[in-house]
């Protein structure tokens, strides 16, 4: 399929309406058959609520138009949301977290599709992850191992109550899951300290083989960083960076020429008079930064979207030719929007 024309293109994927008003945790993936899929959580007025569930929209014209949203998983008595989706060969794997509506009785599972997202398997427990955990974007290192950033709230004996009530959200831990056999088995790395309630970490690799994890750390006004020099088995203490962040999810991509792309909200404000939930209104603009010197500097900076409102949780892919970045984000927690960005030439 041909790439869109122009430096930045946009289209509306899904508009939330009551009773399915809320939209969150969207991602864009290219399916094994070449079609595109936008997968996201919707349902209810906000998150977390028991009505939260997962839907998918398909595009056969490179994101210009999108199909009507179809339900992937929805339960009468439990909420479910996605935290990562990856495509490997002909199989699409999605990580799903289910709970009773306020993160009580939290379970981590996977579901798979062998027909490019048209049908999905029943949920299967993801045993390598601790109880009550979020699994984030997979990273494949140059030596072939797979890495999944992990944040766990599994610090109490009884996993049934909500961590919003027992205090677990205040004392989580970060780590990485490592697989040397393409996801058949996983081992957990050493823990990363300090951490915050919503780490939503991403991993990338530097030219010398070091791994870097960028971590959301609410209230600090910036991202934190942890490094690993032993292929992800142990990690340094997380330290603040000069990358501004209001408390929001980011997305890292590494190109084959070593350049690193960061899609994020470069805003250091941590409060807003119009926001009842921390600094949500400060998730603006939505920008692309690129580094060609192992993240020492970010020489390329482009604001992609800056219209008023909350522009949150960008997640997508780099095309095979490494010419375009494609992703979705949620606008004010009620719309899912697609963005295509022509990448600058690295020569």
C-alpha atoms as a printed R data frame, in Angstrom:
    type eleno elety resid chain resno       x       y      z
1   ATOM     1    CA   UNK     A     1   0.000   0.000  0.000
2   ATOM     2    CA   UNK     A     2   1.245   3.482 -0.788
3   ATOM     3    CA   UNK     A     3   2.060   5.954  1.976
4   ATOM     4    CA   UNK     A     4  -0.152   9.006  2.479
5   ATOM     5    CA   UNK     A     5   0.975  12.207  0.773
6   ATOM     6    CA   UNK     A     6   2.151  15.194  2.859
7   ATOM     7    CA   UNK     A     7   4.177  15.489  6.072
8   ATOM     8    CA   UNK     A     8   1.314  14.754  8.507
9   ATOM     9    CA   UNK     A     9  -2.057  13.126  7.775
10  ATOM    10    CA   UNK     A    10  -4.960  12.481 10.140
11  ATOM    11    CA   UNK     A    11  -8.268  10.645 10.179
12  ATOM    12    CA   UNK     A    12 -10.961   9.831 12.725
13  ATOM    13    CA   UNK     A    13 -10.969   6.153 13.648
14  ATOM    14    CA   UNK     A    14 -13.724   6.029 16.269
15  ATOM    15    CA   UNK     A    15 -15.920   8.526 18.076
16  ATOM    16    CA   UNK     A    16 -17.217   7.538 21.474
17  ATOM    17    CA   UNK     A    17 -20.885   8.067 22.296
18  ATOM    18    CA   UNK     A    18 -22.753   7.151 25.485
19  ATOM    19    CA   UNK     A    19 -22.921   4.490 26.761
20  ATOM    20    CA   UNK     A    20 -19.547   3.787 25.112
21  ATOM    21    CA   UNK     A    21 -18.104   7.240 25.626
22  ATOM    22    CA   UNK     A    22 -14.643   6.501 27.038
23  ATOM    23    CA   UNK     A    23 -11.684   5.746 24.763
24  ATOM    24    CA   UNK     A    24  -8.196   4.871 25.998
25  ATOM    25    CA   UNK     A    25  -5.101   2.725 25.356
26  ATOM    26    CA   UNK     A    26  -5.357   2.677 21.572
27  ATOM    27    CA   UNK     A    27  -2.719   1.270 19.236
28  ATOM    28    CA   UNK     A    28  -2.214   0.827 15.492
29  ATOM    29    CA   UNK     A    29  -0.758  -2.345 14.036
30  ATOM    30    CA   UNK     A    30  -0.325  -3.645 10.477
31  ATOM    31    CA   UNK     A    31  -1.906  -7.073 10.306
32  ATOM    32    CA   UNK     A    32  -0.324 -10.130  8.648
33  ATOM    33    CA   UNK     A    33  -2.551  -9.706  5.571
34  ATOM    34    CA   UNK     A    34  -1.404  -6.080  5.097
35  ATOM    35    CA   UNK     A    35  -4.573  -4.426  6.387
36  ATOM    36    CA   UNK     A    36  -4.372  -1.963  9.276
37  ATOM    37    CA   UNK     A    37  -6.031  -2.324 12.662
38  ATOM    38    CA   UNK     A    38  -6.700   0.213 15.393
39  ATOM    39    CA   UNK     A    39  -7.368  -1.532 18.703
40  ATOM    40    CA   UNK     A    40  -8.559   0.325 21.786
41  ATOM    41    CA   UNK     A    41 -10.510   0.282 25.025
42  ATOM    42    CA   UNK     A    42 -13.962   1.875 25.103
43  ATOM    43    CA   UNK     A    43 -17.193   1.518 27.071
44  ATOM    44    CA   UNK     A    44 -18.520   3.430 30.048
45  ATOM    45    CA   UNK     A    45 -17.995   7.077 30.917
46  ATOM    46    CA   UNK     A    46 -14.414   6.743 32.166
47  ATOM    47    CA   UNK     A    47 -11.742   4.257 33.176
48  ATOM    48    CA   UNK     A    48 -11.765   2.092 35.278
49  ATOM    49    CA   UNK     A    49 -15.390   0.954 35.032
50  ATOM    50    CA   UNK     A    50 -16.974  -2.503 34.619
51  ATOM    51    CA   UNK     A    51 -18.265  -1.428 31.184
52  ATOM    52    CA   UNK     A    52 -14.724  -0.994 29.789
53  ATOM    53    CA   UNK     A    53 -14.033  -3.402 26.918
54  ATOM    54    CA   UNK     A    54 -11.867  -3.820 23.789
55  ATOM    55    CA   UNK     A    55 -12.840  -3.011 20.197
56  ATOM    56    CA   UNK     A    56 -11.092  -2.990 16.830
57  ATOM    57    CA   UNK     A    57 -11.460  -0.960 13.616
58  ATOM    58    CA   UNK     A    58  -9.924  -2.053 10.303
59  ATOM    59    CA   UNK     A    59  -8.590  -0.018  7.377
60  ATOM    60    CA   UNK     A    60  -7.928  -1.299  3.861
61  ATOM    61    CA   UNK     A    61  -6.722   2.060  2.475
62  ATOM    62    CA   UNK     A    62  -3.737   2.910  4.702
63  ATOM    63    CA   UNK     A    63  -5.704   4.757  7.347
64  ATOM    64    CA   UNK     A    64  -7.807   7.062  5.214
65  ATOM    65    CA   UNK     A    65 -11.046   5.338  6.243
66  ATOM    66    CA   UNK     A    66 -11.914   2.904  9.023
67  ATOM    67    CA   UNK     A    67 -14.531   0.212  9.473
68  ATOM    68    CA   UNK     A    68 -17.209   0.203 12.126
69  ATOM    69    CA   UNK     A    69 -15.805  -0.841 15.498
70  ATOM    70    CA   UNK     A    70 -16.184  -4.511 16.374
71  ATOM    71    CA   UNK     A    71 -15.954  -6.015 19.862
72  ATOM    72    CA   UNK     A    72 -12.826  -8.076 20.564
73  ATOM    73    CA   UNK     A    73 -13.644  -8.976 24.180
74  ATOM    74    CA   UNK     A    74 -16.444  -7.768 26.456
75  ATOM    75    CA   UNK     A    75 -17.764  -9.267 29.688
76  ATOM    76    CA   UNK     A    76 -20.992  -8.707 31.606
77  ATOM    77    CA   UNK     A    77 -19.300  -8.649 35.008
78  ATOM    78    CA   UNK     A    78 -15.685  -7.603 34.335
79  ATOM    79    CA   UNK     A    79 -13.809  -4.761 32.702
80  ATOM    80    CA   UNK     A    80 -11.064  -5.513 30.205
81  ATOM    81    CA   UNK     A    81  -8.416  -3.363 28.577
82  ATOM    82    CA   UNK     A    82  -5.357  -3.891 26.413
83  ATOM    83    CA   UNK     A    83  -1.794  -2.876 27.225
84  ATOM    84    CA   UNK     A    84   0.182  -4.262 24.257
85  ATOM    85    CA   UNK     A    85  -0.345  -5.872 20.846
86  ATOM    86    CA   UNK     A    86   2.377  -7.366 18.678
87  ATOM    87    CA   UNK     A    87   2.406  -9.134 15.303
88  ATOM    88    CA   UNK     A    88   4.755 -12.045 14.743
89  ATOM    89    CA   UNK     A    89   4.414 -14.005 11.521
90  ATOM    90    CA   UNK     A    90   0.749 -14.826 10.977
91  ATOM    91    CA   UNK     A    91  -0.240 -14.448 14.629
92  ATOM    92    CA   UNK     A    92  -1.360 -11.315 16.484
93  ATOM    93    CA   UNK     A    93  -0.930 -11.401 20.276
94  ATOM    94    CA   UNK     A    94  -2.737  -9.007 22.586
95  ATOM    95    CA   UNK     A    95  -2.111  -8.539 26.303
96  ATOM    96    CA   UNK     A    96  -5.339  -8.023 28.226
97  ATOM    97    CA   UNK     A    97  -5.949  -6.954 31.812
98  ATOM    98    CA   UNK     A    98  -9.346  -7.759 33.346
99  ATOM    99    CA   UNK     A    99 -10.782  -6.622 36.689
100 ATOM   100    CA   UNK     A   100 -14.066  -6.093 38.510
101 ATOM   101    CA   UNK     A   101 -14.279  -2.408 37.675
102 ATOM   102    CA   UNK     A   102 -11.898  -0.723 40.130
103 ATOM   103    CA   UNK     A   103  -8.934  -3.054 39.492
104 ATOM   104    CA   UNK     A   104 -10.187  -5.627 41.984
105 ATOM   105    CA   UNK     A   105  -9.507  -9.317 41.191
106 ATOM   106    CA   UNK     A   106  -7.001  -8.191 38.565
107 ATOM   107    CA   UNK     A   107  -5.878 -10.799 36.016
108 ATOM   108    CA   UNK     A   108  -3.309 -10.620 33.175
109 ATOM   109    CA   UNK     A   109  -4.089 -12.655 30.055
110 ATOM   110    CA   UNK     A   110  -3.357 -12.958 26.356
111 ATOM   111    CA   UNK     A   111  -5.636 -13.415 23.374
112 ATOM   112    CA   UNK     A   112  -4.522 -14.294 19.852
113 ATOM   113    CA   UNK     A   113  -5.766 -13.921 16.295
114 ATOM   114    CA   UNK     A   114  -4.686 -16.073 13.355
115 ATOM   115    CA   UNK     A   115  -6.825 -14.222 10.786
116 ATOM   116    CA   UNK     A   116  -5.500 -10.649 10.998
117 ATOM   117    CA   UNK     A   117  -7.720  -9.542 13.847
118 ATOM   118    CA   UNK     A   118 -11.076 -10.737 12.567
119 ATOM   119    CA   UNK     A   119 -11.534 -13.361 15.298
120 ATOM   120    CA   UNK     A   120  -9.792 -13.815 18.639
121 ATOM   121    CA   UNK     A   121  -9.146 -16.713 20.979
122 ATOM   122    CA   UNK     A   122 -10.488 -16.959 24.504
123 ATOM   123    CA   UNK     A   123  -8.360 -15.282 27.158
124 ATOM   124    CA   UNK     A   124  -5.467 -17.364 28.465
125 ATOM   125    CA   UNK     A   125  -3.666 -16.501 31.739
126 ATOM   126    CA   UNK     A   126  -0.252 -14.954 31.092
127 ATOM   127    CA   UNK     A   127   1.597 -16.849 33.791
128 ATOM   128    CA   UNK     A   128   5.026 -15.114 33.439
129 ATOM   129    CA   UNK     A   129   3.538 -11.818 34.638
130 ATOM   130    CA   UNK     A   130   2.839 -11.304 38.341
131 ATOM   131    CA   UNK     A   131  -0.741 -10.966 39.481
132 ATOM   132    CA   UNK     A   132  -1.907  -7.365 39.074
133 ATOM   133    CA   UNK     A   133   0.493  -6.087 36.415
134 ATOM   134    CA   UNK     A   134   0.647  -4.064 33.212
135 ATOM   135    CA   UNK     A   135   2.706  -5.368 30.287
136 ATOM   136    CA   UNK     A   136   3.863  -2.692 27.841
137 ATOM   137    CA   UNK     A   137   5.413  -2.447 24.363
138 ATOM   138    CA   UNK     A   138   7.569  -5.334 23.196
139 ATOM   139    CA   UNK     A   139  11.111  -4.488 22.112
140 ATOM   140    CA   UNK     A   140  13.258  -6.850 20.009
141 ATOM   141    CA   UNK     A   141  16.995  -6.353 20.623
142 ATOM   142    CA   UNK     A   142  19.668  -6.641 17.942
143 ATOM   143    CA   UNK     A   143  20.774  -9.992 19.415
144 ATOM   144    CA   UNK     A   144  17.239 -11.415 19.039
145 ATOM   145    CA   UNK     A   145  15.892 -11.423 22.580
146 ATOM   146    CA   UNK     A   146  12.449 -10.003 23.291
147 ATOM   147    CA   UNK     A   147  11.716  -7.562 26.121
148 ATOM   148    CA   UNK     A   148   8.435  -6.508 27.703
149 ATOM   149    CA   UNK     A   149   8.450  -3.613 30.207
150 ATOM   150    CA   UNK     A   150   6.468  -4.626 33.249
151 ATOM   151    CA   UNK     A   151   4.884  -2.763 36.141
152 ATOM   152    CA   UNK     A   152   3.594  -4.853 39.019
153 ATOM   153    CA   UNK     A   153   1.365  -4.070 41.977
154 ATOM   154    CA   UNK     A   154   1.639  -7.648 43.235
155 ATOM   155    CA   UNK     A   155   2.964  -6.792 46.686
156 ATOM   156    CA   UNK     A   156   0.150  -8.190 48.858
157 ATOM   157    CA   UNK     A   157  -0.806 -11.768 49.697
158 ATOM   158    CA   UNK     A   158  -4.405 -11.474 48.532
159 ATOM   159    CA   UNK     A   159  -4.786 -10.274 44.923
160 ATOM   160    CA   UNK     A   160  -8.580 -10.015 45.091
161 ATOM   161    CA   UNK     A   161  -9.047  -6.516 46.609
162 ATOM   162    CA   UNK     A   162  -8.417  -3.407 44.589
163 ATOM   163    CA   UNK     A   163  -4.916  -1.889 44.793
164 ATOM   164    CA   UNK     A   164  -6.739   1.444 44.859
165 ATOM   165    CA   UNK     A   165  -7.955   0.429 48.344
166 ATOM   166    CA   UNK     A   166  -5.048  -1.561 49.794
167 ATOM   167    CA   UNK     A   167  -2.391   0.978 48.796
168 ATOM   168    CA   UNK     A   168  -0.570  -1.105 46.197
169 ATOM   169    CA   UNK     A   169  -0.838   1.641 43.591
170 ATOM   170    CA   UNK     A   170   1.401   3.763 45.804
171 ATOM   171    CA   UNK     A   171   4.206   1.197 45.985
172 ATOM   172    CA   UNK     A   172   4.544  -0.662 42.660
173 ATOM   173    CA   UNK     A   173   7.747  -1.942 41.093
174 ATOM   174    CA   UNK     A   174   9.099  -1.827 37.539
175 ATOM   175    CA   UNK     A   175  11.007  -4.574 35.733
176 ATOM   176    CA   UNK     A   176  11.315  -6.249 32.333
177 ATOM   177    CA   UNK     A   177  10.326  -9.674 31.085
178 ATOM   178    CA   UNK     A   178  13.000 -11.287 28.887
179 ATOM   179    CA   UNK     A   179  12.512 -14.064 26.335
180 ATOM   180    CA   UNK     A   180  15.182 -15.834 24.315
181 ATOM   181    CA   UNK     A   181  12.758 -18.109 22.470
182 ATOM   182    CA   UNK     A   182  10.373 -15.632 20.835
183 ATOM   183    CA   UNK     A   183   7.878 -15.503 23.658
184 ATOM   184    CA   UNK     A   184   7.601 -19.202 24.504
185 ATOM   185    CA   UNK     A   185   9.141 -18.603 27.934
186 ATOM   186    CA   UNK     A   186   9.878 -15.461 29.917
187 ATOM   187    CA   UNK     A   187  12.103 -14.535 32.873
188 ATOM   188    CA   UNK     A   188  11.756 -11.423 35.001
189 ATOM   189    CA   UNK     A   189  14.679  -9.003 35.387
190 ATOM   190    CA   UNK     A   190  15.801  -7.268 38.536
191 ATOM   191    CA   UNK     A   191  13.565  -4.505 39.819
192 ATOM   192    CA   UNK     A   192  13.916  -0.827 39.013
193 ATOM   193    CA   UNK     A   193  13.682   1.799 41.716
194 ATOM   194    CA   UNK     A   194  12.190   4.281 42.255
195 ATOM   195    CA   UNK     A   195   8.921   4.012 40.374
196 ATOM   196    CA   UNK     A   196   5.505   5.604 40.283
197 ATOM   197    CA   UNK     A   197   1.933   4.347 40.055
198 ATOM   198    CA   UNK     A   198   1.827   4.602 36.237
199 ATOM   199    CA   UNK     A   199   5.238   3.817 34.736
200 ATOM   200    CA   UNK     A   200   4.102   2.806 31.217
201 ATOM   201    CA   UNK     A   201   7.749   2.247 30.329
202 ATOM   202    CA   UNK     A   202   9.308   1.789 26.889
203 ATOM   203    CA   UNK     A   203  12.632   0.114 26.059
204 ATOM   204    CA   UNK     A   204  15.129   0.863 23.293
205 ATOM   205    CA   UNK     A   205  18.721  -0.054 22.433
206 ATOM   206    CA   UNK     A   206  21.758   2.200 22.036
207 ATOM   207    CA   UNK     A   207  24.578   1.710 19.530
208 ATOM   208    CA   UNK     A   208  26.840   0.089 22.161
209 ATOM   209    CA   UNK     A   209  24.237  -2.534 23.060
210 ATOM   210    CA   UNK     A   210  22.997  -0.899 26.240
211 ATOM   211    CA   UNK     A   211  19.276  -0.997 26.839
212 ATOM   212    CA   UNK     A   212  17.461   2.107 28.023
213 ATOM   213    CA   UNK     A   213  14.064   2.240 29.680
214 ATOM   214    CA   UNK     A   214  12.198   5.558 29.744
215 ATOM   215    CA   UNK     A   215   9.681   5.696 32.559
216 ATOM   216    CA   UNK     A   216   6.684   7.921 33.242
217 ATOM   217    CA   UNK     A   217   7.001   9.446 36.711
218 ATOM   218    CA   UNK     A   218   3.974  11.564 37.621
219 ATOM   219    CA   UNK     A   219   4.562  14.790 39.523
220 ATOM   220    CA   UNK     A   220   8.178  15.164 38.403
221 ATOM   221    CA   UNK     A   221   7.526  17.093 35.175
222 ATOM   222    CA   UNK     A   222   9.898  14.799 33.254
223 ATOM   223    CA   UNK     A   223  10.605  11.235 32.204
224 ATOM   224    CA   UNK     A   224  12.920   9.045 34.246
225 ATOM   225    CA   UNK     A   225  15.567   6.757 32.763
226 ATOM   226    CA   UNK     A   226  17.086   3.409 33.732
227 ATOM   227    CA   UNK     A   227  19.928   1.629 31.847
228 ATOM   228    CA   UNK     A   228  20.999  -1.995 31.554
229 ATOM   229    CA   UNK     A   229  24.506  -3.104 30.553
230 ATOM   230    CA   UNK     A   230  23.830  -6.848 30.931
231 ATOM   231    CA   UNK     A   231  21.150  -7.333 28.312
232 ATOM   232    CA   UNK     A   232  18.224  -6.447 30.514
233 ATOM   233    CA   UNK     A   233  18.960  -8.670 33.500
234 ATOM   234    CA   UNK     A   234  19.599  -5.784 35.897
235 ATOM   235    CA   UNK     A   235  18.808  -2.080 35.686
236 ATOM   236    CA   UNK     A   236  20.277   1.062 37.184
237 ATOM   237    CA   UNK     A   237  18.365   3.246 39.597
238 ATOM   238    CA   UNK     A   238  15.950   5.397 37.601
239 ATOM   239    CA   UNK     A   239  17.012   9.034 37.386
240 ATOM   240    CA   UNK     A   240  15.267  12.136 36.012
241 ATOM   241    CA   UNK     A   241  15.987  13.214 32.425
242 ATOM   242    CA   UNK     A   242  15.671  16.555 30.683
243 ATOM   243    CA   UNK     A   243  12.726  15.214 28.622
244 ATOM   244    CA   UNK     A   244   9.570  17.022 29.779
245 ATOM   245    CA   UNK     A   245   6.493  14.939 30.543
246 ATOM   246    CA   UNK     A   246   3.253  15.924 32.316
247 ATOM   247    CA   UNK     A   247   2.461  12.378 33.398
248 ATOM   248    CA   UNK     A   248   1.502  10.474 30.240
249 ATOM   249    CA   UNK     A   249   2.398   7.410 28.186
250 ATOM   250    CA   UNK     A   250   5.154   7.668 25.547
251 ATOM   251    CA   UNK     A   251   6.249   5.533 22.604
252 ATOM   252    CA   UNK     A   252   9.846   4.774 21.541
253 ATOM   253    CA   UNK     A   253  10.970   3.395 18.166
254 ATOM   254    CA   UNK     A   254  14.502   2.555 16.994
255 ATOM   255    CA   UNK     A   255  15.353   2.787 13.286
256 ATOM   256    CA   UNK     A   256  17.866   0.493 11.570
257 ATOM   257    CA   UNK     A   257  20.351   3.381 11.188
258 ATOM   258    CA   UNK     A   258  20.393   3.846 14.969
259 ATOM   259    CA   UNK     A   259  18.130   6.871 15.166
260 ATOM   260    CA   UNK     A   260  15.634   6.790 18.023
261 ATOM   261    CA   UNK     A   261  12.111   8.232 17.723
262 ATOM   262    CA   UNK     A   262  10.127   9.429 20.721
263 ATOM   263    CA   UNK     A   263   6.408  10.223 20.400
264 ATOM   264    CA   UNK     A   264   5.247  12.081 23.501
265 ATOM   265    CA   UNK     A   265   3.786  15.176 25.179
266 ATOM   266    CA   UNK     A   266   6.797  17.488 25.786
267 ATOM   267    CA   UNK     A   267   5.114  19.482 28.555
268 ATOM   268    CA   UNK     A   268   6.574  19.732 32.057
269 ATOM   269    CA   UNK     A   269   3.453  21.169 33.732
270 ATOM   270    CA   UNK     A   270   2.111  18.846 36.438
271 ATOM   271    CA   UNK     A   271  -1.092  20.654 37.359
272 ATOM   272    CA   UNK     A   272  -3.854  22.495 35.537
273 ATOM   273    CA   UNK     A   273  -6.815  24.516 36.849
274 ATOM   274    CA   UNK     A   274  -9.182  22.744 34.443
275 ATOM   275    CA   UNK     A   275  -8.078  19.208 35.254
276 ATOM   276    CA   UNK     A   276  -9.557  17.172 38.095
277 ATOM   277    CA   UNK     A   277  -7.189  14.301 37.392
278 ATOM   278    CA   UNK     A   278  -3.643  15.556 37.928
279 ATOM   279    CA   UNK     A   279  -2.313  17.111 34.712
280 ATOM   280    CA   UNK     A   280  -4.402  15.511 31.984
281 ATOM   281    CA   UNK     A   281  -5.031  18.881 30.325
282 ATOM   282    CA   UNK     A   282  -1.264  19.278 29.908
283 ATOM   283    CA   UNK     A   283  -1.037  16.309 27.536
284 ATOM   284    CA   UNK     A   284  -0.481  18.768 24.715
285 ATOM   285    CA   UNK     A   285   1.177  19.122 22.230
286 ATOM   286    CA   UNK     A   286   1.733  15.680 20.770
287 ATOM   287    CA   UNK     A   287   5.220  15.664 19.272
288 ATOM   288    CA   UNK     A   288   7.884  13.616 17.525
289 ATOM   289    CA   UNK     A   289  11.470  13.932 18.745
290 ATOM   290    CA   UNK     A   290  14.372  12.107 17.104
291 ATOM   291    CA   UNK     A   291  17.931  11.497 18.282
292 ATOM   292    CA   UNK     A   292  20.909  10.430 16.157
293 ATOM   293    CA   UNK     A   293  23.412  10.324 19.051
294 ATOM   294    CA   UNK     A   294  22.055   7.653 21.412
295 ATOM   295    CA   UNK     A   295  19.605   9.992 23.151
296 ATOM   296    CA   UNK     A   296  22.263  12.456 24.297
297 ATOM   297    CA   UNK     A   297  20.416  15.146 22.337
298 ATOM   298    CA   UNK     A   298  17.190  15.353 20.354
299 ATOM   299    CA   UNK     A   299  18.122  17.243 17.225
300 ATOM   300    CA   UNK     A   300  14.791  16.848 15.462
301 ATOM   301    CA   UNK     A   301  11.619  18.077 17.149
302 ATOM   302    CA   UNK     A   302   8.235  18.427 15.453
303 ATOM   303    CA   UNK     A   303   4.881  19.208 17.055
304 ATOM   304    CA   UNK     A   304   2.425  16.937 15.258
305 ATOM   305    CA   UNK     A   305  -0.861  17.907 16.936
306 ATOM   306    CA   UNK     A   306  -1.512  20.942 19.120
307 ATOM   307    CA   UNK     A   307  -5.229  21.615 18.859
308 ATOM   308    CA   UNK     A   308  -6.813  22.251 22.295
309 ATOM   309    CA   UNK     A   309  -7.497  19.309 24.546
310 ATOM   310    CA   UNK     A   310  -5.880  16.134 25.843
311 ATOM   311    CA   UNK     A   311  -3.802  14.269 23.241
312 ATOM   312    CA   UNK     A   312  -2.874  11.050 24.984
313 ATOM   313    CA   UNK     A   313  -1.280   7.618 24.694
314 ATOM   314    CA   UNK     A   314   0.214   7.526 21.181
315 ATOM   315    CA   UNK     A   315   1.068   4.022 19.990
316 ATOM   316    CA   UNK     A   316   1.844   2.674 16.526
317 ATOM   317    CA   UNK     A   317   4.489   1.402 14.137
318 ATOM   318    CA   UNK     A   318   7.255   2.421 11.742
319 ATOM   319    CA   UNK     A   319   6.651   1.096  8.213
320 ATOM   320    CA   UNK     A   320   9.004  -1.480  6.708
321 ATOM   321    CA   UNK     A   321  10.796   1.128  4.571
322 ATOM   322    CA   UNK     A   322  11.250   3.353  7.645
323 ATOM   323    CA   UNK     A   323   9.730   6.279  5.790
324 ATOM   324    CA   UNK     A   324   6.550   6.769  7.823
325 ATOM   325    CA   UNK     A   325   5.451   6.662 11.436
326 ATOM   326    CA   UNK     A   326   1.824   5.584 11.881
327 ATOM   327    CA   UNK     A   327   0.000   5.706 15.222
328 ATOM   328    CA   UNK     A   328  -3.279   6.363 16.988
329 ATOM   329    CA   UNK     A   329  -4.005   8.426 20.092
330 ATOM   330    CA   UNK     A   330  -7.069   9.265 22.150
331 ATOM   331    CA   UNK     A   331  -8.462  12.784 22.093
332 ATOM   332    CA   UNK     A   332 -10.035  13.932 25.370
333 ATOM   333    CA   UNK     A   333 -10.716  10.278 26.209
334 ATOM   334    CA   UNK     A   334 -13.634  10.090 23.769
335 ATOM   335    CA   UNK     A   335 -12.182   9.860 20.223
336 ATOM   336    CA   UNK     A   336  -9.509   7.673 18.595
337 ATOM   337    CA   UNK     A   337  -7.508   9.494 15.912
338 ATOM   338    CA   UNK     A   338  -4.994   8.148 13.392
339 ATOM   339    CA   UNK     A   339  -1.848  10.123 12.506
340 ATOM   340    CA   UNK     A   340   0.682   9.416  9.743
341 ATOM   341    CA   UNK     A   341   4.015  11.256  9.820
342 ATOM   342    CA   UNK     A   342   6.673  11.363  7.089
343 ATOM   343    CA   UNK     A   343  10.019  10.794  8.795
344 ATOM   344    CA   UNK     A   344  12.977  13.040  7.983
345 ATOM   345    CA   UNK     A   345  15.802  11.615  5.896
346 ATOM   346    CA   UNK     A   346  18.607  10.408  8.124
347 ATOM   347    CA   UNK     A   347  21.355  10.992  5.544
